[in-house]
Amino acid sequence: MQIVKLALITPLIFALCACDASKKPEAKQAPIPLISVSKVQTQSIEVTEDAIGSVEGLIDPNITSEIAAKVVQVYVSVGEHVKKGQLIATLDGDDFAMQRNEALAEVARIQAQLDNQAKTVARNQALVNKKFISQNAVDNDVAQQNVLKEQLAGAKARVSTINHGNSKTKIFASTDGRIEKRIANAGEYVHAGDPIVQIISNQKLRAHIPFPEHIASKIRAGQTIKLTTPTSNETVVTTIKEIKPLIMTDSRAIDVIADIINQSGWQAGASVNAQVVLNQKDNVLVVPEQSIVLRPAGEVVYVIKNNLATQRIVQTGERKSGLVEVISGLESGLEVAVDGASYLTDNTKVKITNAGK
């Protein structure tokens, strides 16, 4: 019975195997690349040079004492912002008060002598008129009167000097800024010229930018320069103030100087990014940066026509704001692959995703 079953099943198995063997595997078709395209455009492009420099403060004063005195009080702290004319510190003025009293007493003494001498001159002049005494006596009295007048003027000048010195006991900020350093404290004795505090002001800053020496002949004072700094979102467009005549020996660069006036957020000591326009090229062909692909043949662009990518070897020039200048290899108006260009080869079928845009 089992032999009969096997005899019936064996032909069926061979028939199934023959059917499977007759089926051939189907070849898988490669997917068509999806790309975006852009037209080759003609426009003007600026030739620029970028460099990184540093910012220094032009207003970086030490607020100093103009007199010798003891510090009574300092009213500001490190990091505090101050305004021009704000009271910074006071100094002891007791010595000036005593000197002023002494000088005023001297003025009063000389004034009294002068008043008495004036009476003497008047009295002796009357006697001369009556011919009781000679004119020489009056002349001596007048000379003495003139001496007293000069002494009085000197004494009054000393009072003015003392008053002026007393006014220096109050120290005020000479500019808007931030307290960088507090040098003197209450109770310390300072001499004329000794610093009290240091103020950093950002009202006027100066940028030093080292540009490479090979562009020295292409830049000049008065040329427009764009400056940015990490501490501010504002771009400053100014002009080159001056160019140092000597090449810096350590870096073989030229020191280009530009001033930044009243820019909020800009700080002394910060870095600065600079860009100077060397010249402008008109009517140049440009394509997006993504269109340029590096291949063994060099830089290439894929021109798209009838959904077919054709490789073009190109020569490129300046790069600016995501665009690349094409010197040779393309014509204006052609459509070139942008996104997905790096996956293409010559004579590849493509599917455009931004067609009609």
KAPEFEN-V835790 format. One record per helix or strand. SS is the DSSP state (helix for helix, strand for strand). FROM is the first residue (numbers start at 1). TO is the last residue. If there is no record, write none. Layout:
BEGIN
<<SS,FROM,TO> <SS,FROM,TO>>
END
This chain:
BEGIN
<<helix,2,22> <strand,33,35> <strand,37,39> <strand,41,59> <strand,62,64> <strand,69,74> <strand,81,82> <strand,87,91> <helix,94,129> <helix,135,167> <strand,170,172> <strand,177,182> <strand,189,190> <strand,195,212> <helix,213,218> <strand,224,229> <strand,232,239> <strand,242,248> <strand,253,261> <strand,271,288> <helix,289,291> <strand,293,295> <strand,298,305> <strand,308,313> <strand,315,320> <strand,323,328> <strand,335,337> <helix,341,343> <strand,348,352>>
END
